[in-house]
Amino acid sequence: MPVPENEAVAPPETPGSVLPGRPEAARPRVRQAAVPVEPESGAPCPSCGTPNAPRRHFCRSCANPLRESTAPAAEGPYAGQRPRLNRDRTRWIARAVGIAVVAGLVIGGIFGGPPAARAVQDHFAKRVPVHPNDYSASHSAPKQAAKLAFDGYSNTWWGTGYSGDSAGQWLQADFGQPTDLLNLLITPGTSPRSAQAAAQARPMEFDLVVSDSAGKEHTMHRRINDGGVQKVDVRVRDAVSARLILRSAYGAGKGRQVAVAELEFFGRSTGQ
């Protein structure tokens, strides 16, 4: 059909501006579970029943353990509970006992009267050697006089001069002035060394009779071990003499006399 000449043809529309495209993230690909090439045979899983080879410890399908553990599960602390610390309490117990003993001595000295107070003072008193100015014995062996037990040498000794346990024989020390005796160190036998001390008999039981300046006698029965220097508590105020009376002996026998290598006395320091 002919087009009229006077009819203008409309120009084509110009396309508008286009925004740049937004890249989209690739969608994750879901991979199918791999199927073993060869089917496995063995004990079924206790959870899902899938057969598993004997070499497996966990199920190839559900990953649960194939064997139940026989070891008991360790029980941990509950939520909000702090676990206890394993500390050595021995030293704290020892300190508490020591403090209790000291407190008991102090309280006893305060409320127990003069005897208890003197006991506390004697316990903490500073000790000094007390040397006798005279010594004697009921009997002595030749060349084993009483003075050899007070000469300060442990390789010299006093001997009773009698075989057997010499029960009733005594050794005495006299002090020049009244002194507060606290302790006695005795070295039984002929030496502090066990092998040499066994050459003669050694005191086992004895009575220690201490006389004070008022004429009162304080008698103490003591038993010591066989050999070595040993301490004996005395604690007598204003002592003027101390006598050791033998009652029994170690290693007594024919041709063996009871020997004492050394007697050492200790008293309260006058500086306190």
Residue pairs with C-beta under 8 A, 6 or more apart in sequence:
36 60
39 51
40 51
40 52
40 53
40 56
40 60
41 51
41 53
42 51
42 52
42 53
42 54
42 56
43 51
43 52
43 54
43 66
44 50
44 51
44 52
45 51
45 52
45 59
45 61
45 62
45 64
45 66
46 64
46 66
46 68
47 59
47 62
47 64
48 59
48 61
48 62
48 64
50 59
50 60
50 61
50 62
52 59
52 60
52 66
56 66
57 65
57 66
57 67
58 64
58 65
58 66
59 65
59 66
77 83
105 119
105 120
105 123
106 120
108 116
108 119
108 120
109 116
109 117
109 119
109 120
109 121
110 117
118 237
119 235
122 180
122 182
122 235
122 268
125 180
125 182
125 268
125 269
125 272
126 268
126 269
126 271
126 272
127 182
127 183
127 266
127 267
127 268
127 269
128 266
128 267
128 268
128 269
128 270
129 264
129 265
129 266
130 175
130 179
130 181
130 265
130 266
130 267
131 150
131 265
132 150
132 173
132 174
132 175
132 265
133 174
133 175
133 176
134 173
134 174
135 146
135 147
135 149
135 150
135 171
135 172
135 173
135 174
136 146
136 171
136 172
136 174
137 145
137 146
137 158
137 160
137 169
137 170
137 171
137 172
138 160
138 168
138 169
138 170
138 171
139 160
139 161
139 162
139 169
140 146
140 158
140 159
140 160
140 161
141 159
141 160
141 161
141 257
142 161
144 157
144 158
144 159
144 161
144 259
145 158
146 158
146 171
146 172
148 156
148 157
148 158
149 157
149 158
149 171
149 260
149 261
149 262
149 263
150 173
150 262
150 263
152 262
153 262
154 187
154 191
154 192
154 229
154 261
154 262
155 190
155 191
155 261
156 261
157 189
157 190
157 191
157 200
157 259
157 260
157 261
157 262
158 171
158 259
158 260
159 200
159 257
159 258
159 259
160 166
160 169
160 246
160 257
160 258
160 259
161 257
162 169
162 257
162 258
163 252
163 253
163 254
163 255
163 256
163 257
164 201
164 249
164 252
164 253
164 254
165 201
165 204
165 246
165 247
165 248
165 249
165 252
165 258
166 201
166 246
166 249
166 252
166 257
166 258
167 246
167 247
167 248
168 245
168 246
169 245
169 246
169 258
170 243
170 244
170 245
170 246
171 243
171 244
171 260
171 263
172 241
172 242
172 243
172 244
173 241
173 242
173 243
173 263
173 265
174 240
174 241
175 239
175 240
175 241
175 242
177 240
178 212
178 213
178 238
178 239
178 240
179 238
179 239
179 267
179 268
180 236
180 237
180 238
180 239
180 267
180 268
181 210
181 234
181 235
181 236
181 239
181 242
181 265
181 266
181 267
182 233
182 234
182 235
182 266
182 267
182 268
183 231
183 232
183 233
183 234
183 265
183 266
184 208
184 231
184 232
184 234
184 242
184 263
184 264
184 265
184 266
185 229
185 230
185 231
185 232
185 262
185 263
185 264
185 265
185 266
186 203
186 224
186 229
186 230
186 232
186 244
186 260
186 262
186 263
186 264
187 228
187 229
187 230
187 260
187 261
187 262
187 263
188 197
188 202
188 203
188 224
188 226
188 227
188 228
188 230
188 250
188 259
188 260
188 261
189 196
189 197
189 198
189 199
189 200
189 201
189 202
189 227
189 259
189 260
189 261
190 196
190 197
190 199
190 200
190 259
190 261
191 197
191 261
192 227
192 228
192 229
192 261
194 227
194 228
197 227
197 259
197 261
198 227
198 251
200 251
200 256
200 257
200 258
200 259
201 249
201 250
201 251
201 252
201 253
201 256
201 257
201 258
201 259
202 226
202 227
202 249
202 250
202 251
202 258
202 259
203 224
203 244
203 246
203 248
203 249
203 250
203 258
203 260
204 223
204 224
204 226
204 247
204 248
204 249
204 250
205 221
205 222
205 223
205 246
205 247
205 248
206 221
206 222
206 224
206 244
206 245
206 246
206 247
207 219
207 220
207 221
207 222
207 244
207 245
207 247
208 219
208 220
208 221
208 222
208 232
208 234
208 242
208 243
208 244
208 245
209 217
209 218
209 219
209 220
209 242
209 243
209 245
210 217
210 218
210 220
210 234
210 236
210 239
210 241
210 242
210 243
211 217
211 218
211 239
211 240
211 241
211 242
211 243
212 218
212 236
212 237
212 238
212 239
212 240
213 238
213 239
213 240
214 238
218 236
220 232
220 234
221 247
222 232
224 230
224 232
226 250
226 251
229 262
234 242
234 265
239 267
242 265
244 260
244 263
246 258
249 258
252 258
